[in-house]
Each structure stands twice: as structure tokens, then as C-alpha cells.
Amino acid sequence: MGRLLKNISIYFAGNVVNRIMGFLVMSIATYVLTDQSDFGYFSMASNMINIIMTLVCVQAWMAIIRFVFDYETPKGKMHVVATGYFIELLTFIVYSVGFLIFNMIFQVRDSIELYFLSFGYVFNQGVQFACRGLGKNKLYVASGVVGSTAQLISSIIFLFIFKMTSNALILAMSISYISQGLFIEFFLNSFKYFNHKYINLKLAKKMLKYCIPTAFNYAAYWTNQSLNVVIIGFYIGQSSAGIFSAASKMNSLIALVMIAFNFAFQEYSFSISKSNVRERMYNKVFDAFVRFISCGMMILIPVTSILFSFLIGPSYESARELIPLLYIGSFFDSMQVFLGSIMQAEKKVNLMFISQLIGCLVTFVVMFLTMSFLGLNCASVSMIACFLTVSLIRIYGLKPKIILKFNMLYFLHYIPIFILTVVIYTNCNELTNLIYCFVLIAYFLFCIKHLIIDLKSCLSKKINND
């Protein structure tokens, strides 16, 4: 547990800086791009690239971080890294040919920028997962700061000096990916192992067997993330898609907490996947996760009320009312990602994919059933229904091998406080939300007091050992 808490603190510290940079980019973009359809197009295009590259490159980077823990020696670990890079290279060549043919036929908008984004995404994913798999967490966090800084600077240059629109954000994201990747590689020096001595074809087959189902699962996940935006764009309008995308960007506040926890837990779950006491450890972390994320999400509601006008341009003011339901959806999103880490560690990737496919179906059905009377909130409701369904399927699918338990009495006091939080967010001014925020922080500390005790114990042991 001490190792997990240490990694969470490292990832959290780095994510604070990264998210601040991300908020600055979002604020600048929503103030400059007053045409909401431009922001909507960028959001849809970047999500589509994530889905396509995950499928085409079969998410080889996930195989890197999974298999590298199966080897004890540095040489064995570098065989995994080099073989993962080899799979990425071959699949990206296939993508490049397909992209060229597709663009010749259909004349894709911002084709050069999108190809640049595709390359940056694959390059970045490969080296950052190798970095994390090799235990270089501090290097990974530092690289994130470099990448987010590069994105902020390039966004300002493209938007203000070159007067670009959606393609400015695409290029800035590409530069962010490549800058982060180059920074990691400068210190990691992993490419020197990318040769025939380290590329293992037998290992490649094992990695492909693992990562192909994982790739379909992740593509289904990204589809669940972006399907509601696509449906809004087609049936309500591109401007509405832009408004919803701006509101969705506020989920970065939750991601600040969620990514730190899930990244650390992903590595932790892989490292204990062969332990006889892993079920007990999973349950201990599961309890901490639910309390940590649910309370953190609730605190962010009044924080959002305070920061909204600074982070989002006035053209996107109507996005404010979407926040509470979006945050609930993000909580269940975090839940299914957490459960996915356990399923990956237990190598139940086929069931992961099935759960996401069912989630896609739920998203589609709920959106069309609720669109007429919920408006843009139908996307948030569909997100809640989707990821709640995925989470329940995954909890059930882990049985009887892993039985996850949680004390449901926690929600007897949590739900009334959450309802009060939404009422204050909706009806009260920023000062009231600020005061109430401190009340929620006290409640949060009460709910995770056992985690604080564990962290204090870990720090005491470290100090005594030193």
C-alpha cells in the first residue's frame, strides 16, 4: 500500500502542473474560438485519432507495460520495449498508406495536421509506457510538464500570431505529444535497443495476443467517450457539440485526481497479479478509490462554480448547467477504468471488450430516448448509464476469481450531501460555493481518515529507515 501511495503522490504532483497548463489552453481556445463548431470539430477529430490509432497500432504500448513486469533483468525488460516499438512501427506504416489513399479519395480537412497528430500520439504512447514500465515515474511526470508547456506556447502562437482556428489546437496537441516523447527518450535512451538483437518475434506473438483484444476494448472505450459528441453534432448541431465539448473539458479537474490514482494502481495491480493475497489488496484499494474519487468529484463542483468564468469563454456559458451530471458520469468512468486495470492484470481482456461494446449500445439507446426532453444533458445521462453498466459487468465478470466488496452504508450520508452540493452550485453565488467548499474538504478528510493514517505510517517508516 505504501508503494501505491508513493506513486499516487508522484503522479498527482505532475498532473497538477499539467492540468493547469491544460486549463490555460482551454481558456484561451474558448475565448478565441467564439464559433463553438470549431471547438466541437477539434474535440471530435482528436477523439477519432485516438480511436483509429488504438485500433491500427493494436495498442502495442499497453503490451509493453504489461509484459515488462514479467522480466526481472534489464535485458529482458528491453526485449519487451524493443518488440513493442517494432509492432508500433509496422502498424504505423500500414496506417500511413491507408491515410494517404483515404485522403486522396475524400480530401480530409486538416489532413497534414491530423497525420502529424497521429504520428505524435503513437510515438508518445510508446515511449511513455516504456518509461512507466521501467519504473521511471519521475521522468514521466517531468515529461508531462514539458509536453503541456509546449502545447500552451504553441497554442498561443498559432491562435494569436497565425490566426488559425481548429487546426491550431490540433497542431499544438501534436507538438505536445512529440515534445513529451523526445524529452523521455533523451533520458531513457531506449531506441538504442531497437534492433534485431532485441526484437523477439515469439514475444511479439504473445504481446499481440494480449494487446489486440485490449486495443478493441480501448477503442470501444474511446467510442463511449466520443459517441455522445458525434450524435450531438449530427442531430442537434456542431455548435451544441462545441458547447458540450467545452463542458467535457472541465472533467480535467476530475482527471487530475483520477489519472494519478489509476496510473499508480495500474502498475501496482500488474506487480501483484501473481500474489496470493491480491484479492485482499484489491479490496483495500477499491474502498480507498471509491471514497477518494467520489469525495474529490463532489468538492470539484463548487470549485467549478468559482473557476468557470475564468476557464471558459462567455460564448460557452450554457455549458455551466451540464457540469453536475457530467461529473457523475466521470465518476463512473473512473470506476470502470479502475476495474479495467484489475481485469488487465488478471488477463480478462475479452470480457473488458464485451463490457465496452454493451456500454456503446447503452449510450446510443439512452441518448435517443432522452434527447427530446433532456437536450444536451442527454449526453451526460447516457455517459452515466454507459459507464455504470460497464462497471457492474466488470465487477460481476471478476467473480469468482476476485470478489470486490464495498461498505454501501457510505452512500447513506454521501448522497444527501451530494444533492445539497448540486443545489448550492445551481442556486448560489461564487462566495457561497467557496465557503461550502471548505465544508466539503472537512467531510472529505473524515471519509479518508484511514488513508491519512496509512500515509502517515508509511512516511514515519521511511523517515526512521533513513
C-alpha positions in Angstrom: 0.0 0.0 0.0 2.9 2.3 0.7 4.3 1.9 -2.8 0.9 2.7 -4.2 0.5 5.9 -2.1 4.0 7.0 -3.1 3.2 6.6 -6.8 -0.1 8.4 -6.4 1.7 11.4 -4.9 4.3 11.5 -7.7 1.6 11.3 -10.4 -0.6 13.8 -8.6 2.2 16.4 -8.3 2.9 16.2 -12.0 -0.7 16.3 -13.0 -1.3 19.5 -11.1 1.0 21.3 -13.4 -0.2 19.5 -16.5 -3.8 20.3 -15.7 -3.1 23.9 -15.0 -1.5 24.2 -18.4 -4.4 22.3 -20.0 -6.9 24.7 -18.4 -5.0 27.7 -19.8 -5.1 26.2 -23.3 -8.9 25.5 -22.9 -9.5 29.0 -21.6 -7.6 30.6 -24.5 -9.3 28.4 -27.0 -12.8 29.1 -25.8 -12.2 32.8 -25.7 -10.6 33.0 -29.1 -12.7 30.4 -30.9 -16.1 32.1 -30.4 -17.6 29.8 -33.1 -18.4 26.8 -31.0 -18.3 24.5 -34.1 -14.5 25.0 -34.3 -14.0 23.7 -30.8 -16.5 20.9 -31.5 -14.6 19.8 -34.6 -11.3 19.7 -32.7 -12.7 17.6 -30.0 -14.3 15.1 -32.4 -11.1 15.0 -34.6 -8.7 14.3 -31.7 -11.0 11.7 -30.3 -11.3 9.9 -33.7 -7.5 9.9 -34.0 -7.2 8.2 -30.6 -9.7 5.5 -31.6 -8.2 4.9 -35.1 -4.6 4.8 -33.8 -5.5 2.5 -31.0 -7.1 0.0 -33.4 -4.5 0.3 -36.1 -1.5 0.1 -33.8 -3.3 -2.5 -31.6 -2.3 -0.5 -28.5 1.2 -2.2 -28.5 2.2 0.3 -25.8 -0.2 -1.5 -23.3 1.6 -4.8 -24.0 4.9 -3.1 -23.2 3.8 -2.1 -19.7 2.1 -5.4 -19.1 4.9 -7.7 -20.1 7.8 -5.7 -18.8 6.8 -6.7 -15.3 7.3 -10.4 -16.2 11.0 -9.9 -16.5 13.5 -9.3 -13.7 16.6 -8.3 -15.6 17.1 -5.0 -17.5 17.9 -7.0 -20.7 14.7 -8.9 -20.5 12.7 -5.7 -20.0 14.4 -4.1 -23.0 13.4 -7.1 -25.2 9.8 -6.2 -24.4 10.3 -2.5 -25.1 12.1 -3.1 -28.4 9.5 -5.6 -29.5 6.7 -3.2 -28.7 8.3 -0.5 -30.7 8.7 -2.9 -33.6 4.9 -3.7 -33.6 4.2 0.1 -33.4 6.4 0.8 -36.4 4.9 -1.9 -38.7 1.3 -0.9 -37.8 2.0 2.8 -38.3 3.4 2.1 -41.8 0.2 0.4 -42.6 -1.8 3.4 -41.3 0.3 5.8 -43.3 -0.5 4.0 -46.6 -4.2 3.8 -45.7 -4.3 7.5 -44.6 -2.7 8.6 -47.9 -5.2 6.6 -50.0 -8.2 7.8 -47.9 -7.1 11.4 -48.2 -6.7 11.2 -52.0 -10.3 9.9 -52.3 -12.1 12.1 -49.7 -9.9 15.2 -49.2 -9.7 15.1 -45.4 -10.0 18.5 -43.7 -6.6 19.5 -42.0 -5.1 16.3 -43.3 -1.5 17.3 -42.7 -2.2 18.4 -39.1 -4.2 15.2 -38.4 -1.3 13.0 -39.8 1.1 14.9 -37.6 -1.2 14.3 -34.6 -1.4 10.6 -35.5 2.4 10.2 -35.5 2.8 12.2 -32.3 0.3 10.1 -30.5 1.9 6.8 -31.4 5.4 8.0 -30.7 4.4 9.5 -27.4 2.4 6.4 -26.2 5.3 4.0 -27.0 8.0 5.9 -25.1 5.8 7.0 -22.1 4.5 3.4 -21.5 8.1 2.1 -21.7 9.1 4.9 -19.2 6.4 3.9 -16.8 7.0 0.2 -17.2 10.7 0.7 -16.4 9.8 2.4 -13.2 10.9 5.9 -14.3 7.8 7.6 -12.8 9.5 10.9 -12.0 10.8 11.2 -15.6 7.3 10.5 -16.9 5.8 13.3 -14.7 8.5 15.7 -15.7 7.9 14.9 -19.4 4.2 15.7 -18.9 5.1 19.2 -17.7 7.4 19.7 -20.8 4.6 18.5 -23.2 1.9 20.6 -21.6 4.1 23.7 -21.6 4.9 23.1 -25.3 1.1 22.8 -26.0 0.4 26.1 -24.2 3.1 28.0 -26.0 2.3 26.6 -29.5 -1.5 27.2 -29.0 -0.8 30.9 -28.2 1.5 31.2 -31.3 -1.0 29.5 -33.7 -4.1 31.2 -32.4 -2.8 34.8 -31.9 0.0 35.2 -34.4 -1.1 32.9 -37.3 -4.8 33.4 -36.6 -5.5 29.7 -37.1 -8.7 28.0 -35.8 -9.3 24.3 -35.0 -6.1 23.3 -36.8 -4.2 25.4 -34.3 -5.3 23.1 -31.5 -4.6 20.0 -33.5 -1.0 21.2 -34.2 -0.5 22.3 -30.6 -1.6 18.8 -29.3 0.8 17.2 -31.8 3.7 19.3 -30.6 2.8 18.4 -27.1 2.9 14.7 -27.8 6.2 14.8 -29.6 7.9 17.2 -27.1 7.0 14.8 -24.2 8.2 11.8 -26.2 11.5 13.4 -27.1 12.1 14.5 -23.5 11.5 11.0 -22.2 13.7 9.4 -24.9 16.6 11.8 -24.2 16.9 10.4 -20.7 15.6 6.9 -21.3 17.7 6.1 -24.3 15.5 3.2 -25.2 15.9 3.5 -29.0 19.4 2.1 -28.9 17.9 -1.3 -28.1 15.6 -1.0 -31.2 17.5 -3.6 -33.3 17.4 -7.2 -34.4 19.2 -8.4 -31.3 16.4 -7.3 -29.0 13.3 -7.7 -31.2 11.8 -11.1 -30.4 9.2 -12.5 -32.8 8.0 -15.1 -30.4 7.5 -12.5 -27.8 5.8 -10.3 -30.4 3.2 -13.0 -30.9 2.5 -13.2 -27.2 2.2 -9.4 -27.0 -0.1 -9.3 -30.0 -2.3 -12.0 -28.5 -2.6 -9.8 -25.4 -2.9 -6.4 -26.9 -5.3 -7.0 -29.8 -8.3 -7.6 -27.6 -7.1 -4.8 -25.3 -7.0 -2.5 -28.4 -10.6 -3.3 -29.3 -11.6 -2.7 -25.7 -9.8 0.7 -25.6 -11.2 1.7 -28.9 -14.7 0.9 -27.6 -13.9 3.0 -24.5 -13.0 6.0 -26.6 -16.1 5.4 -28.7 -18.1 5.6 -25.5 -16.2 8.8 -24.6 -16.9 10.5 -28.0 -20.1 8.9 -29.3 -22.3 11.3 -27.5 -20.4 14.3 -29.0 -20.8 12.8 -32.5 -24.5 12.2 -32.0 -25.0 15.7 -30.7 -23.1 17.1 -33.7 -25.3 15.2 -36.2 -28.7 15.6 -34.5 -28.5 18.8 -32.5 -25.8 20.7 -34.3 -22.0 21.4 -34.4 -22.4 24.4 -32.1 -24.1 22.3 -29.5 -21.2 19.7 -29.8 -18.8 22.6 -29.2 -20.7 23.6 -26.0 -20.8 20.0 -24.7 -17.1 19.6 -25.6 -16.2 22.7 -23.6 -18.2 21.4 -20.6 -16.5 18.0 -21.0 -13.1 19.7 -20.8 -13.9 20.6 -17.2 -13.7 16.9 -16.5 -9.9 17.6 -16.5 -10.5 18.6 -12.9 -11.6 15.1 -12.0 -8.9 13.7 -14.3 -6.3 15.5 -12.1 -7.3 13.1 -9.3 -8.4 10.1 -11.3 -5.4 9.7 -13.6 -2.9 9.9 -10.7 -4.8 7.1 -8.9 -5.4 4.9 -11.9 -1.8 5.2 -13.3 -0.4 4.2 -9.9 -2.9 1.4 -9.4 -2.3 0.1 -13.0 1.4 -0.5 -12.2 0.5 -1.8 -8.7 -2.1 -4.3 -9.9 0.4 -5.7 -12.6 3.1 -6.1 -9.9 0.8 -8.1 -7.5 -1.0 -10.1 -10.2 0.7 -13.3 -9.1 0.3 -12.7 -5.3 -1.9 -15.0 -3.2 -3.3 -12.0 -1.2 -4.1 -9.8 -4.2 -7.9 -10.1 -3.6 -7.5 -8.5 -0.2 -5.2 -5.8 -1.6 -7.6 -5.1 -4.5 -10.5 -4.6 -2.0 -8.4 -2.3 0.2 -7.6 -0.1 -2.8 -11.1 -0.3 -4.1 -12.5 1.1 -0.9 -10.0 3.9 -0.9 -10.7 4.6 -4.6 -14.5 5.0 -4.2 -14.1 7.3 -1.3 -11.2 9.3 -2.8 -12.8 9.8 -6.2 -16.4 10.4 -5.1 -15.5 13.0 -2.5 -13.0 14.6 -4.8 -15.6 14.8 -7.5 -18.1 16.5 -5.1 -15.5 19.1 -4.0 -14.9 20.0 -7.6 -18.5 21.1 -8.1 -18.2 24.3 -6.0 -14.6 24.7 -7.3 -16.0 24.7 -10.8 -18.6 27.3 -9.9 -15.7 29.6 -8.8 -13.4 29.0 -11.7 -15.9 28.5 -14.6 -16.0 32.1 -15.8 -12.1 32.2 -15.8 -11.7 28.9 -17.6 -14.5 29.1 -20.2 -15.2 31.9 -22.6 -18.6 33.7 -22.4 -19.7 32.1 -25.7 -19.9 28.8 -23.9 -21.8 30.0 -20.8 -24.6 27.5 -21.3 -22.1 24.7 -20.6 -22.3 25.5 -16.9 -25.5 23.7 -16.3 -24.1 20.4 -17.7 -21.4 20.1 -15.1 -23.0 18.1 -12.2 -24.3 15.3 -14.4 -21.0 15.3 -16.4 -19.1 14.9 -13.1 -21.2 11.9 -12.1 -20.5 10.3 -15.4 -16.8 10.9 -14.9 -17.0 9.2 -11.5 -18.4 6.0 -13.1 -15.9 6.4 -16.0 -13.1 6.4 -13.4 -14.7 3.3 -11.8 -14.7 1.3 -15.0 -11.1 2.3 -15.7 -10.1 1.2 -12.2 -11.8 -2.1 -12.7 -10.2 -2.4 -16.1 -6.8 -2.3 -14.5 -7.7 -5.3 -12.4 -9.1 -7.2 -15.4 -5.9 -6.5 -17.4 -3.8 -7.7 -14.5 -6.0 -10.9 -14.4 -5.8 -11.0 -18.3 -9.6 -10.9 -18.7 -9.3 -8.6 -21.7 -12.0 -10.3 -23.8 -14.6 -9.5 -21.1 -13.3 -5.9 -21.0 -14.1 -5.6 -24.7 -17.6 -7.1 -24.3 -18.4 -4.7 -21.4 -17.4 -1.7 -23.5 -19.5 -2.9 -26.5 -22.5 -3.2 -24.3 -21.7 0.3 -23.0 -21.7 1.6 -26.6 -25.2 0.2 -27.1 -26.4 1.7 -23.8 -25.0 5.1 -24.8 -26.8 5.0 -28.2 -30.1 3.9 -26.8 -30.2 6.3 -23.8 -29.3 9.3 -25.9 -32.1 8.8 -28.4 -34.6 8.0 -25.7 -33.8 11.2 -23.7 -32.7 13.7 -26.3 -36.2 15.2 -26.9 -36.7 16.3 -23.3 -33.2 16.5 -21.8 -31.4 18.4 -24.5 -27.6 18.4 -24.1 -28.0 16.7 -20.7 -28.9 13.5 -22.6 -25.2 13.1 -23.3 -24.3 13.2 -19.6 -27.2 10.8 -18.7 -26.1 8.4 -21.4 -22.5 8.6 -20.1 -23.7 7.7 -16.6 -25.8 4.8 -17.8 -22.9 3.6 -20.1 -20.1 3.5 -17.5 -22.3 2.3 -14.7 -23.3 -0.6 -16.9 -19.7 -1.3 -17.8 -18.6 -1.2 -14.1 -21.3 -3.6 -13.0 -20.4 -6.1 -15.8 -16.8 -5.9 -14.8 -17.4 -6.4 -11.1 -19.6 -9.5 -11.9 -17.1 -10.7 -14.5 -14.2 -10.8 -12.0 -16.1 -13.4 -9.9 -15.4 -16.0 -8.6 -11.7 -15.3 -9.0 -11.8 -11.8 -7.5 -14.8 -10.7 -5.3 -14.8 -6.9 -4.8 -16.7 -5.6 -1.7 -17.6 -2.1 -0.6 -19.4 -0.8 2.5 -22.6 0.6 0.9 -23.5 2.4 4.2 -21.0 5.1 3.0 -23.6 6.3 0.4 -26.3 6.9 3.1 -24.5 10.1 4.1 -22.8 10.8 0.8 -25.9 11.0 -1.4 -27.7 13.7 0.7 -24.6 15.8 0.9 -24.1 15.4 -2.9 -27.6 16.6 -3.6 -27.1 19.6 -1.3 -23.9 20.4 -3.2 -25.7 20.4 -6.6 -28.4 22.7 -5.1 -25.8 25.2 -3.8 -23.9 25.0 -7.2 -27.1 25.8 -9.1 -28.6 28.5 -7.0 -25.8 30.2 -5.0 -23.1 32.7 -5.9 -19.3 32.1 -6.0 -18.7 33.3 -2.4 -21.2 30.8 -1.0 -19.7 28.0 -3.1 -16.2 29.0 -1.8 -17.4 28.8 1.8 -19.2 25.5 1.2 -16.0 24.1 -0.4 -14.2 24.2 2.9 -17.1 22.2 4.5 -16.7 19.5 1.8 -12.9 19.4 2.3 -13.6 18.6 6.1 -16.1 15.9 5.1 -13.5 14.5 2.6 -10.8 14.3 5.3 -13.3 12.5 7.5 -14.1 9.9 4.8 -10.4 9.1 4.1 -9.1 9.3 7.6 -7.8 5.7 7.4 -5.8 6.6 4.2 -4.3 9.6 6.0 -3.2 7.2 8.9 -1.7 4.8 6.4 0.2 7.6 4.6 1.5 8.9 8.0 2.6 5.4 8.9 4.5 5.0 5.6 6.2 8.4 6.0 7.2 7.5 9.5 8.8 4.2 8.5 10.6 5.9 5.6 12.0 8.6 8.0 13.1 6.0 10.6 14.8 3.9 7.9 16.6 6.9 6.6 
